[in-house]
Amino acid sequence: MTAILFMGLGTMAFAQQDSVQSKGMRRHHPRVQQAQQTPEERAQKITDALSTKLALTADQKSKIYAINLESAKKAQAKREAHMAEMKKEREAMRADLKNRDHEITSVLNEDQLKAYQELKKERIDHMKKRFRPGHGKWQGKKAEQEG
């Protein structure tokens, strides 16, 4: 009887864990946390780790912090520039797709237009299934097998 009770509690715990994960409430990946840190925080974290492992003097620690800070600021600037470029490319792609869609719809008759719109809706629904909710990460065949 006790074993059944523990099995039931274990099952409930797993069920809760699955429901939390399915709602996109997973712990943040270390790289996500790192990207949310300021360059100063990143530099301090790296410097502290080196200081502990290498027994740095106060002078060495301040010089290494300056090096790490400079590096973190450069990396942040590159990351921001990359994100801005990606945003521009995404907007250009959306404009191209919208233009293509307008050109296609201008060629179709009423019945074809209705069928085309249905195909677009199906494609959007299919794509939504392939992305993890709230994460925007590609799931590929894994999502197809689950769905």
Backbone bond lengths (Angstrom), bond angles and torsions (degrees), N, CA, C in turn:
res aa  C-N    CA-C-N  psi(-1)  N-CA   C-N-CA  omega(-1)  CA-C   N-CA-C  phi
1 M - - - 1.453 - - 1.524 110.59 -
2 T 1.332 117.57 -42.12 1.466 121.98 179.27 1.518 110.13 -64.00
3 A 1.338 115.94 -39.61 1.463 120.14 179.78 1.523 110.64 -62.10
4 I 1.318 117.70 -39.76 1.465 121.81 179.40 1.523 109.85 -64.64
5 L 1.330 116.08 -40.36 1.456 120.49 179.26 1.524 110.46 -62.34
6 F 1.346 118.09 -45.93 1.457 121.68 179.89 1.528 111.34 -65.54
7 M 1.329 116.63 -37.99 1.463 119.65 177.92 1.525 109.85 -64.16
8 G 1.315 116.48 -41.08 1.463 120.92 178.91 1.522 111.38 -63.56
9 L 1.327 117.34 -43.45 1.460 121.03 178.59 1.525 111.17 -65.06
10 G 1.326 116.48 -40.02 1.464 120.87 178.09 1.514 111.64 -62.97
11 T 1.321 116.02 -41.74 1.464 120.96 178.73 1.520 110.30 -63.79
12 M 1.336 116.59 -41.89 1.464 119.99 178.95 1.523 110.92 -63.96
13 A 1.308 116.76 -39.06 1.466 120.63 179.35 1.530 110.55 -63.20
14 F 1.346 116.75 -43.90 1.460 119.78 178.05 1.524 110.74 -65.59
15 A 1.309 117.24 -39.06 1.461 120.60 179.64 1.527 110.07 -62.25
16 Q 1.336 116.77 -42.58 1.453 119.69 178.32 1.513 110.56 -64.31
17 Q 1.323 116.75 -42.33 1.456 120.54 -179.63 1.523 110.03 -61.16
18 D 1.328 117.06 -43.65 1.463 120.79 179.48 1.515 110.83 -63.25
19 S 1.344 117.23 -41.20 1.461 118.62 -178.36 1.518 110.56 -68.15
20 V 1.317 118.26 -35.52 1.458 121.21 177.00 1.517 109.69 -65.87
21 Q 1.343 117.17 -43.88 1.453 120.23 -179.89 1.519 111.22 -67.12
22 S 1.317 117.94 -37.78 1.453 119.72 -177.64 1.526 111.53 -69.26
23 K 1.312 117.96 -19.87 1.456 121.28 178.22 1.522 111.70 -88.62
24 G 1.332 117.60 6.54 1.451 121.00 177.21 1.515 113.42 77.25
25 M 1.325 117.45 26.10 1.457 120.96 -178.27 1.527 111.26 -102.45
26 R 1.312 116.40 36.15 1.459 120.31 179.89 1.517 109.54 -73.66
27 R 1.315 114.53 159.52 1.464 118.31 174.62 1.512 108.86 -64.01
28 H 1.304 114.44 149.48 1.458 118.78 179.02 1.524 110.36 -72.47
29 H 1.284 114.35 142.07 1.448 121.76 176.89 1.529 107.84 -69.50
30 P 1.342 118.61 145.47 1.469 120.52 -179.14 1.524 113.61 -54.16
31 R 1.321 117.84 -34.86 1.472 119.16 179.39 1.515 111.25 -69.00
32 V 1.330 117.35 -32.42 1.458 120.11 177.07 1.520 108.85 -67.00
33 Q 1.328 116.22 -44.01 1.460 120.03 178.25 1.524 110.24 -62.76
34 Q 1.329 117.31 -40.81 1.450 121.10 -179.83 1.527 110.35 -62.95
35 A 1.312 117.76 -41.23 1.451 121.26 -179.33 1.522 111.28 -65.88
36 Q 1.326 117.80 -24.99 1.457 121.42 -179.82 1.526 111.72 -84.15
37 Q 1.313 118.09 -11.59 1.454 121.45 179.49 1.527 110.49 -78.39
38 T 1.318 115.44 151.16 1.458 119.79 174.09 1.525 108.46 -76.06
39 P 1.334 117.13 160.81 1.467 118.88 176.75 1.539 111.86 -57.45
40 E 1.320 116.35 -35.90 1.466 120.25 178.98 1.525 110.97 -64.36
41 E 1.327 116.60 -42.92 1.469 120.36 178.89 1.525 111.02 -64.43
42 R 1.335 115.74 -42.39 1.454 119.98 179.43 1.529 111.30 -63.42
43 A 1.333 115.59 -44.82 1.458 120.27 -179.85 1.528 110.70 -63.14
44 Q 1.325 116.26 -40.90 1.470 119.61 -179.74 1.524 110.82 -65.63
45 K 1.316 116.82 -41.68 1.462 121.01 -179.30 1.532 111.06 -62.61
46 I 1.315 116.13 -45.25 1.467 120.40 179.92 1.533 110.41 -65.97
47 T 1.320 115.54 -43.39 1.461 120.18 -179.78 1.521 111.19 -63.02
48 D 1.316 116.72 -43.47 1.466 120.40 178.71 1.527 111.13 -60.97
49 A 1.323 116.20 -41.82 1.467 119.96 179.60 1.527 110.60 -63.42
50 L 1.327 116.51 -44.33 1.466 119.85 178.90 1.527 111.09 -66.03
51 S 1.310 115.50 -39.44 1.458 119.88 -179.71 1.525 111.30 -61.06
52 T 1.319 116.00 -41.97 1.465 120.30 179.45 1.520 111.10 -67.01
53 K 1.324 116.48 -44.03 1.459 120.30 -174.98 1.528 113.08 -77.48
54 L 1.339 116.44 -28.01 1.463 119.72 -174.73 1.526 113.53 -110.82
55 A 1.315 117.58 0.21 1.474 122.38 -178.96 1.526 110.78 52.14
56 L 1.326 116.61 57.63 1.459 121.97 -177.46 1.533 111.17 -72.43
57 T 1.320 114.38 149.68 1.462 119.25 173.00 1.523 107.62 -78.91
58 A 1.320 117.60 169.72 1.462 121.56 179.42 1.525 110.56 -61.82
59 D 1.337 116.86 -39.91 1.458 121.24 179.10 1.533 110.85 -64.69
60 Q 1.332 117.08 -46.18 1.467 121.19 178.40 1.526 110.10 -61.74
61 K 1.318 115.53 -41.93 1.460 120.41 -177.92 1.536 110.73 -62.09
62 S 1.317 117.63 -42.63 1.473 119.80 -179.69 1.526 111.14 -67.95
63 K 1.342 117.90 -38.35 1.465 121.03 178.67 1.535 110.50 -67.59
64 I 1.319 116.73 -42.37 1.467 120.47 179.91 1.529 110.67 -68.12
65 Y 1.334 117.06 -35.81 1.469 120.05 175.81 1.526 109.85 -60.67
66 A 1.325 117.63 -43.80 1.467 121.60 179.58 1.531 110.55 -61.42
67 I 1.326 116.23 -41.77 1.469 120.74 178.27 1.530 109.86 -63.65
68 N 1.329 116.22 -46.87 1.465 120.56 -179.53 1.527 111.67 -64.92
69 L 1.323 116.89 -37.52 1.459 120.55 179.56 1.522 110.70 -65.09
70 E 1.315 116.30 -45.32 1.473 120.90 178.06 1.540 109.90 -58.95
71 S 1.318 115.69 -46.05 1.462 120.52 179.62 1.523 111.70 -63.06
72 A 1.325 116.95 -42.73 1.471 121.24 -178.92 1.528 111.16 -66.20
73 K 1.338 116.56 -37.01 1.476 119.83 178.23 1.528 110.74 -66.84
74 K 1.330 116.63 -41.01 1.467 120.18 178.04 1.531 110.42 -63.97
75 A 1.321 115.76 -43.52 1.469 119.75 179.88 1.526 110.42 -63.49
76 Q 1.326 117.13 -40.10 1.463 121.51 179.19 1.531 109.97 -63.17
77 A 1.319 116.97 -44.10 1.465 120.96 179.12 1.529 110.91 -62.12
78 K 1.331 116.51 -42.89 1.470 119.99 178.32 1.522 110.71 -64.21
79 R 1.325 116.60 -41.78 1.464 121.22 179.82 1.532 110.59 -62.10
80 E 1.336 116.59 -44.34 1.463 120.79 179.69 1.524 111.61 -65.81
81 A 1.335 117.03 -40.72 1.467 120.64 177.89 1.526 110.66 -63.93
82 H 1.322 115.57 -41.30 1.468 120.32 178.77 1.537 110.70 -63.22
83 M 1.318 116.42 -43.46 1.469 120.06 180.00 1.529 110.60 -64.36
84 A 1.338 117.68 -39.42 1.462 121.20 178.66 1.534 110.40 -64.46
85 E 1.327 116.23 -41.47 1.471 120.69 178.52 1.529 110.82 -64.53
86 M 1.319 115.98 -42.34 1.475 119.97 178.60 1.529 110.35 -62.30
87 K 1.324 116.64 -39.39 1.465 120.55 179.68 1.532 110.23 -63.64
88 K 1.337 116.95 -42.83 1.468 120.84 177.64 1.529 110.89 -60.87
89 E 1.334 115.82 -45.54 1.464 120.33 -179.80 1.523 111.32 -62.55
90 R 1.327 116.30 -41.21 1.463 120.96 179.28 1.532 110.63 -62.93
91 E 1.337 116.22 -43.51 1.464 120.30 179.07 1.525 110.92 -64.47
92 A 1.337 117.65 -40.74 1.466 121.25 178.54 1.526 110.42 -64.28
93 M 1.333 116.36 -40.55 1.461 120.28 179.54 1.537 110.38 -65.23
94 R 1.316 116.39 -42.21 1.472 119.46 178.56 1.522 110.80 -62.23
95 A 1.335 116.88 -41.01 1.463 120.60 178.52 1.529 110.31 -63.31
96 D 1.325 117.14 -42.58 1.469 120.81 178.15 1.527 111.25 -62.35
97 L 1.327 116.85 -43.49 1.466 120.78 179.74 1.525 111.31 -65.21
98 K 1.317 116.11 -39.51 1.466 120.20 178.62 1.525 110.24 -64.88
99 N 1.329 116.51 -41.66 1.460 121.14 178.23 1.531 110.71 -64.12
100 R 1.338 116.20 -44.97 1.469 120.56 178.65 1.523 110.37 -60.42
101 D 1.336 116.08 -44.28 1.457 121.07 -179.62 1.535 110.62 -61.44
102 H 1.333 116.04 -41.74 1.468 119.98 178.66 1.526 110.60 -63.34
103 E 1.327 116.92 -41.85 1.465 120.73 179.43 1.526 110.94 -64.97
104 I 1.315 117.37 -42.09 1.471 121.03 179.19 1.523 110.48 -63.77
105 T 1.323 117.04 -47.24 1.466 120.07 -177.35 1.525 111.83 -64.93
106 S 1.336 118.14 -27.43 1.468 119.99 178.96 1.526 111.92 -71.43
107 V 1.331 117.98 -17.92 1.462 122.58 -178.41 1.537 111.28 -91.48
108 L 1.337 117.78 -25.78 1.464 121.90 -172.30 1.524 113.07 -82.26
109 N 1.363 115.29 151.27 1.461 119.19 172.25 1.533 108.61 -84.54
110 E 1.339 117.62 -179.52 1.475 121.09 -174.58 1.528 113.23 -59.82
111 D 1.331 117.56 -47.15 1.463 120.66 -179.32 1.530 111.29 -64.60
112 Q 1.322 115.94 -43.05 1.457 120.04 178.69 1.534 110.87 -64.43
113 L 1.330 115.49 -36.99 1.456 120.04 179.82 1.530 110.86 -63.93
114 K 1.322 116.63 -43.22 1.469 120.42 177.65 1.528 110.74 -62.15
115 A 1.342 116.46 -44.29 1.462 120.85 179.28 1.533 110.33 -65.15
116 Y 1.322 117.01 -38.98 1.469 121.30 178.62 1.529 110.92 -63.64
117 Q 1.316 116.03 -43.70 1.468 119.74 178.77 1.526 111.34 -64.02
118 E 1.320 116.84 -36.82 1.469 120.65 176.69 1.527 110.70 -65.76
119 L 1.335 116.67 -41.44 1.466 120.77 176.93 1.530 110.80 -61.13
120 K 1.322 116.67 -41.52 1.463 120.55 178.30 1.526 110.72 -62.78
121 K 1.320 116.36 -42.52 1.461 120.63 179.53 1.531 110.52 -62.54
122 E 1.326 116.98 -44.08 1.464 121.05 178.03 1.527 111.29 -61.66
123 R 1.326 116.20 -41.09 1.469 120.37 179.75 1.532 110.69 -64.57
124 I 1.314 117.00 -40.94 1.464 121.02 178.51 1.523 110.40 -64.60
125 D 1.329 116.54 -44.69 1.468 120.25 178.45 1.523 110.90 -60.86
126 H 1.324 116.40 -42.10 1.462 121.16 179.16 1.532 110.74 -62.58
127 M 1.321 117.04 -43.13 1.463 120.97 -179.98 1.529 111.04 -65.88
128 K 1.322 117.35 -37.53 1.465 120.46 179.02 1.521 111.01 -61.97
129 K 1.323 117.04 -34.69 1.458 121.03 179.29 1.531 111.56 -69.57
130 R 1.328 116.41 -24.78 1.456 120.34 -175.60 1.520 113.17 -88.40
131 F 1.314 117.65 -3.91 1.455 121.51 178.16 1.512 109.56 -112.47
132 R 1.339 116.79 140.96 1.458 120.59 177.30 1.519 108.53 -72.52
133 P 1.316 117.43 130.19 1.462 119.91 -179.68 1.529 111.23 -59.10
134 G 1.318 115.24 132.48 1.450 120.33 175.93 1.513 115.47 78.29
135 H 1.327 118.00 -5.72 1.460 119.79 -177.30 1.520 112.48 -116.78
136 G 1.316 117.14 -21.98 1.445 119.70 -179.27 1.506 114.43 62.39
137 K 1.312 116.47 25.21 1.463 119.60 -178.27 1.519 110.14 -103.70
138 W 1.303 115.15 137.44 1.451 122.97 -178.76 1.517 110.56 -66.18
139 Q 1.322 116.76 132.86 1.458 121.07 179.72 1.521 112.60 -111.10
140 G 1.323 117.09 -18.00 1.453 120.78 175.72 1.516 114.64 56.62
141 K 1.330 116.54 -137.57 1.455 122.11 -175.17 1.522 112.67 -65.10
142 K 1.329 117.31 -26.88 1.458 121.23 179.28 1.530 110.03 -57.03
143 A 1.332 117.24 -45.99 1.462 121.24 -179.31 1.527 111.38 -67.74
144 E 1.334 116.45 -34.89 1.463 119.78 179.19 1.512 110.85 -65.66
145 Q 1.328 117.27 -39.23 1.464 121.40 -179.11 1.531 110.72 -67.94
146 E 1.341 116.34 -37.13 1.474 120.10 -179.88 1.519 110.89 -73.29
147 G 1.341 117.36 -36.54 1.463 122.02 -173.78 1.446 112.84 -86.17
